[in-house]
Amino acid sequence: MHTHVTRFQLGFVTKQLVDHLLTASVGQEMSYEELSKVLGHNILQQKYRSCLASARRILIKEHDIVFDTIRSVGIQRLNDAEIVLEGAVGIRKVRRACKRTARKVVCANYSTLSQDNKNTHNQSLSTLGALMHVTSIKEQRKVGHAVSKVADEIDHTALFAICK
């Protein structure tokens, strides 16, 4: 039987998840089974999985609390060192996404494109290329070296100067 879940109910479910996740201590794991018991529904169903994703975003925005997934098990509240490592993970993901997207864009037959589409093509590849460049391992090492000298983050102008 397919049950219809309204937006109000999803908001309520998300709030239930936020309230429960707020009780987690740093390092604590919460299994999908435990979360399903809290909701009274299978958290792995898409409509409830999206509520969990929303709850995790709310915790980041409003409480500076970050959870990561433990494949096929559940989620775990990260400590500060683990949260920082998420930056490096995100950079690798951005680089891979840029490579995949650039591969798609170059599949277009450039000679048949309108001038507007050629401009979009060139702008996209230029931006994707710059992102791939600054996210490369070599350039990230340069950035890491520069950051360690100033013991602080650097602004984007300095980043671009380092990653020439």
C-alpha positions as CSV (number, residue, x, y, z in Angstrom):
1,M,0.0,0.0,0.0
2,H,1.4,3.4,-0.9
3,T,0.9,6.0,1.7
4,H,0.8,9.7,0.8
5,V,3.0,11.9,3.0
6,T,2.2,15.6,3.0
7,R,4.7,18.5,3.3
8,F,3.5,19.2,6.8
9,Q,4.2,15.5,7.8
10,L,7.7,15.7,6.2
11,G,8.4,18.9,8.2
12,F,7.3,17.1,11.4
13,V,9.4,14.0,10.6
14,T,12.4,16.3,9.9
15,K,11.9,18.1,13.2
16,Q,11.7,14.7,15.0
17,L,15.0,13.7,13.4
18,V,16.6,17.0,14.3
19,D,15.5,16.7,17.9
20,H,16.8,13.2,18.2
21,L,20.1,13.9,16.4
22,L,20.7,16.8,18.8
23,T,21.0,14.3,21.6
24,A,24.0,12.6,19.9
25,S,27.4,13.2,21.6
26,V,30.5,13.7,19.4
27,G,31.6,10.4,17.9
28,Q,28.3,8.7,18.6
29,E,26.8,6.5,15.9
30,M,23.1,6.2,15.2
31,S,22.0,3.2,13.2
32,Y,19.3,3.4,10.6
33,E,17.5,0.9,12.7
34,E,17.5,3.2,15.7
35,L,16.4,6.2,13.6
36,S,13.6,4.1,12.1
37,K,12.4,3.2,15.6
38,V,12.4,6.9,16.5
39,L,10.2,7.7,13.5
40,G,8.1,4.6,13.5
41,H,8.9,4.3,9.8
42,N,11.8,2.8,7.7
43,I,14.3,5.6,7.4
44,L,15.7,4.0,4.3
45,Q,12.5,4.7,2.3
46,Q,13.2,7.6,0.0
47,K,10.6,10.0,1.6
48,Y,12.2,9.5,5.0
49,R,15.8,9.4,3.7
50,S,15.2,12.9,2.3
51,C,14.0,14.0,5.8
52,L,17.3,12.7,7.3
53,A,19.2,14.7,4.7
54,S,17.2,17.8,5.6
55,A,17.7,17.3,9.3
56,R,21.5,17.0,8.7
57,R,21.5,20.3,6.8
58,I,19.5,22.0,9.5
59,L,22.0,20.7,12.1
60,I,24.9,22.2,10.1
61,K,23.2,25.5,9.5
62,E,21.7,26.1,13.0
63,H,23.8,24.1,15.4
64,D,27.3,23.6,13.7
65,I,26.8,19.8,14.1
66,V,28.0,17.5,11.3
67,F,27.0,13.9,10.7
68,D,28.6,11.6,8.2
69,T,27.2,8.3,6.9
70,I,28.5,4.9,7.8
71,R,27.7,2.9,4.7
72,S,24.8,0.4,5.3
73,V,24.9,1.1,9.1
74,G,23.8,4.7,9.9
75,I,25.3,8.0,10.7
76,Q,27.9,9.3,13.1
77,R,28.4,12.7,14.7
78,L,31.9,14.0,13.6
79,N,34.5,15.6,15.9
80,D,36.2,18.8,14.9
81,A,39.2,17.0,13.2
82,E,36.8,14.8,11.2
83,I,34.8,17.9,10.2
84,V,37.9,19.6,8.9
85,L,38.7,16.5,6.7
86,E,35.4,17.0,5.0
87,G,36.9,19.9,3.2
88,A,39.5,17.7,1.5
89,V,36.9,15.2,0.6
90,G,34.7,18.0,-0.9
91,I,37.6,19.3,-2.9
92,R,38.2,15.8,-4.4
93,K,34.5,15.5,-5.2
94,V,34.5,19.0,-6.9
95,R,37.5,18.0,-9.0
96,R,35.9,14.7,-10.2
97,A,32.6,16.5,-10.9
98,C,34.4,19.2,-13.0
99,K,36.2,16.5,-15.0
100,R,33.0,14.6,-15.7
101,T,31.1,17.8,-16.7
102,A,33.9,19.0,-18.9
103,R,33.9,15.6,-20.7
104,K,30.2,16.1,-21.4
105,V,30.6,19.7,-22.6
106,V,33.3,18.8,-25.2
107,C,30.9,16.2,-26.7
108,A,28.9,19.1,-28.3
109,N,29.7,19.8,-32.0
110,Y,31.1,23.2,-31.5
111,S,30.9,24.2,-35.1
112,T,27.1,23.8,-35.1
113,L,26.5,25.9,-32.0
114,S,25.0,29.4,-32.0
115,Q,27.3,32.2,-30.9
116,D,25.5,32.3,-27.5
117,N,26.0,28.6,-27.0
118,K,29.6,28.9,-28.1
119,N,30.1,31.5,-25.4
120,T,28.4,29.3,-22.8
121,H,30.6,26.4,-24.0
122,N,33.8,28.4,-23.6
123,Q,32.8,30.0,-20.3
124,S,31.9,26.6,-18.9
125,L,35.1,24.9,-20.0
126,S,37.2,27.9,-18.8
127,T,35.6,27.8,-15.3
128,L,35.7,24.0,-15.1
129,G,39.4,24.1,-16.1
130,A,40.2,26.7,-13.5
131,L,38.4,24.7,-10.8
132,M,40.2,21.5,-11.9
133,H,43.5,23.4,-11.8
134,V,43.1,24.8,-8.3
135,T,41.8,21.5,-6.9
136,S,44.7,19.4,-8.3
137,I,47.0,17.7,-5.7
138,K,49.9,19.9,-6.8
139,E,48.1,23.1,-6.4
140,Q,46.5,22.0,-3.1
141,R,50.0,21.4,-1.8
142,K,51.0,25.0,-2.7
143,V,47.9,26.3,-1.0
144,G,48.7,24.2,2.1
145,H,52.2,25.6,2.2
146,A,51.0,29.2,1.9
147,V,48.3,28.7,4.5
148,S,50.8,27.2,7.0
149,K,53.0,30.3,6.6
150,V,50.1,32.7,7.6
151,A,48.4,30.2,10.0
152,D,45.0,31.4,8.7
153,E,42.8,31.0,5.6
154,I,43.7,33.0,2.6
155,D,41.3,35.0,0.3
156,H,40.5,33.9,-3.2
157,T,42.9,36.5,-4.8
158,A,45.8,35.1,-2.9
159,L,44.7,31.6,-3.8
160,F,44.6,32.5,-7.5
161,A,48.0,34.1,-7.2
162,I,49.4,30.9,-5.7
163,C,47.8,28.7,-8.3
164,K,49.1,30.4,-11.4
